[in-house]
Amino acid sequence: MVKWVCSGCNFRLESENPKECPYCGRDSLEKEPSAEELLDEVKRLLED
């Protein structure tokens, strides 16, 4: 399952392909980065 976060209300959920936030009804869901993706981003920032 993919983790998603709503940029409108900050609600988090796990789903395959949600169309809208089940809490606020907005279509502002973004894929939540995994811990590994966050670490890779920090590494890239430190290398620059």
C-alpha positions in Angstrom: 0.0 0.0 0.0 1.1 3.5 -0.7 0.9 6.2 2.0 -0.7 9.5 1.1 -1.1 12.8 2.9 -3.6 15.5 2.2 -2.0 18.9 1.7 -5.3 20.6 2.7 -6.0 19.0 6.1 -2.8 16.9 6.7 -4.9 13.7 6.9 -2.8 10.6 6.3 -4.1 7.3 4.7 -2.9 4.1 3.0 -4.5 3.3 -0.3 -3.6 2.2 -3.8 -5.0 5.1 -5.8 -7.3 7.5 -3.8 -9.1 10.2 -5.8 -9.8 12.5 -2.9 -9.3 12.9 0.8 -11.9 10.9 2.7 -11.7 13.5 5.6 -12.1 16.9 3.8 -13.1 15.8 0.3 -10.3 17.8 -1.4 -8.3 16.3 -4.3 -5.0 17.5 -2.8 -3.5 14.1 -1.9 0.3 13.7 -2.4 2.4 10.6 -2.0 4.1 10.6 1.4 7.9 9.9 0.9 9.3 6.8 2.6 12.1 7.0 5.1 14.5 5.8 2.5 13.4 8.6 0.1 13.9 11.2 2.8 17.4 9.9 3.6 18.3 10.0 0.0 17.1 13.6 -0.3 19.2 14.6 2.8 22.2 12.9 1.3 21.8 14.8 -1.9 21.5 18.1 0.0 24.6 17.4 2.0 26.6 16.6 -1.1 25.9 19.9 -2.7 
